[in-house]
C-alpha cells in the first residue's frame, strides 16, 4: 500500500475519532490595518472551512472584528489564528487577555503578514516569534524541510518547490522556536536588494511553546495557492489540530551546534508540480520585490510597515 495513502487514511481515522467528541473551536481573525491580501484571505477562509468540514475535528469562526478578542469571548475557543496586518486597535486589556489565553494552555497560529502586525506591541513579536523585515524575493524557490520527523511537514520532506513572496525576519531567534521549514538560499539571489540577513537563515515556518500554550507560524500566504496547494494545506491541517490540543508535537528549539542540518535531497530538490528543477524566475512585480529601507529599521519599535507604502499595490 502506498505510504502516503496509508498516512492519509490514518489521519482521516484520527479526525473521525476526534469528531466524536465536542468540536474544538478556532477564532480566525483577518482584520487588516495595513496591506490587505484580498484573494489570499478569501482562499484561506475557504480552505480553513474545508479542513474543518472534512476533518470534523474543529470549527472555524471567521471574523474581522477585533473587539471579539476579550477574555470573556476567548473562553469559547481553543485557539486563535491571525492573518492580519498593521496595528490592530487592541486595548491594553485585550492584549493581556490574548497573551494570557495562550499562556494558560490555548493555541495561537498565524500566517504571512501576521508578522507585519503590532510593531508597537513588543510582547506580540515575542509571542509570534519575530517581525517582518521585508520580502526580497517573489518567485519560485526551494523550501527545505528542517524537521522531517514533525507530522506538520513530514509529507513534504526532504524539500519542495513553491512560489511565494519569501519573507525575512528580525527579532527572530532559533533559541525560542523550533523551525520546521527554511528557504534554500541556493535557489534565490542573496545579492538582491533589501536582503538584510547576513547569516543565510530564512526560516519560513516554526512552532513554539508559550507558557502552557502552543504557537505556530507560517510565512506562506501571499498567493491563494499558499493556502490551497500542498504541502502547505496539509501543514495547516496538522497545525490546527496541534493548536487545539488534539495531537502532540515536540516544540523544543533545536538551535546551537547540536542541531541537525536541514534534510536536503541528494540531487537537489523535489518538485511537487512534477516539473524539473530550474532557475528561479524573476520577481513577478518590481513593487512586490522591493521594500523601503526605512521600513526595516531595527528594534526598538514602532516600525512602519512596508505594506503601507504606495509602492505596494
Beta strands, then each sheet from edge to edge (+ up, - down):
strand 1: 24-29
strand 2: 58-63
strand 3: 79-82
strand 4: 107-111
strand 5: 131-132
strand 6: 137-145
strand 7: 159-166
strand 8: 169-170
strand 9: 178-183
strand 10: 203-210
strand 11: 213-218
sheet 1: 2+ 1+ 3+ 4+ 11+ 10- 9+ 6- 7+
sheet 2: 5+ 8-
end
